[in-house]
């Protein structure tokens, strides 16, 4: 039972009727033994029981708060105060930790609830009592609604001059924080995001019933992934935590939220939603399809589409949904900040943009009238204007790499270049415009080739010389000479 060299004590209640307390020790293995015996007069105290319900509960308006009081209960170690707007509930527990005093001050109820019903529950180690009788506070003039901000899963904290109350008005779930996560990106209010309320099991959920006056509110949900992908946390990646949130029943407004997929880990992510409250309590239900839902903070701001700045400056992750609709918020990434958010009356229609065809301006070629190579051609009508030098090639092979290609129709170049350059040229459709160099002759038309005029003259002279040599070999020169000799005398005789 206790191991060696360790004290072990048992207590038994015995009634003695004959003037002697008889104790018999027997053994089934080895020997029985005892180190000491105590005999104490009296009886063992009875097991503790849960306390009775509190009595004497009263509630009254006291300035900006409602004060609830009651009579102490024997055996109670603490008390819980609950509030509702009707006797049938739902009832919201106002203090999450039992308090030892016999009075409670409710500021939120005085601010938002015209008629508030209160009851008290006593508690001790054995359990809790039944609720007390109710006490009611009715205010004839309800102050203007004020923002409600809750640091879900944590204690009261002030960030950016704005105070978030300690976690309250929840049902179910657990608190969680990652001791290795101390810094949160996308915000300066790091302390607001390092703790959260999440479910107690994968696939589970929890809810909040926040007492507010009937009306329309902007509800902002603050999130940060402090486990998956976080320091000392679980594996990073999309789809590790997927959950939904529903306001006031009906169609689920937030569907399949994945914080990591939206902003990664250890980063603030805030969305805003317009919600209309009709029962005196804002009901928010969180459910998970993968792992557990989580929430770092909740803001309830009077009015729709509020432009109140987000404490810490985190950017808004989704557009506001109009109160008359129950649409899914626009996916993350639409607006960059909450300022100027436009309500969404219905699911947006995606329109394919019309792409305008640009007006094409045909470039013009401006050149001086020249006949020498090396002239600069300036092409305007494009950005920037292009200047091209007329090539100085003398053969088709040398000219080809330097061919001038201009971004203009062939017809435009046909009307400009011949007049400007006064050079023989040839245009082939779909090919660069080739301008022949000076003193070149194009032979055999467009399908022929260009040749320098002096080269052609030399070839013709060479052909003539070769022809003369051939004629000499054939005796043609002697025949021509003899004919000339016979004709010479006749010409002399005919002279006067």
Beta strands, then each sheet from edge to edge (+ up, - down):
strand 1: 55-62
strand 2: 65-71
strand 3: 78-84
strand 4: 92-93
strand 5: 103-106
strand 6: 115-124
strand 7: 127-128
strand 8: 135-138
strand 9: 148-151
strand 10: 157-159
strand 11: 162-166
strand 12: 170-171
strand 13: 174-177
strand 14: 195-198
strand 15: 205-211
strand 16: 215-223
strand 17: 242-247
strand 18: 254-257
strand 19: 269-277
strand 20: 281-290
strand 21: 294-295
strand 22: 297-302
strand 23: 364-366
strand 24: 376-380
strand 25: 386-389
strand 26: 425-426
strand 27: 434-435
strand 28: 440-443
strand 29: 449-452
sheet 1: 1+ 2- 5+
sheet 2: 4+ 3- 6+ 7-
sheet 3: 4+ 3- 6+ 8-
sheet 4: 10+ 11- 9- 22+ 16- 19+
sheet 5: 12+ 15- 20+ 17- 18+
sheet 6: 13+ 14- 21+
sheet 7: 23+ 24- 25+
sheet 8: 26+ 27-
sheet 9: 28+ 29-
end
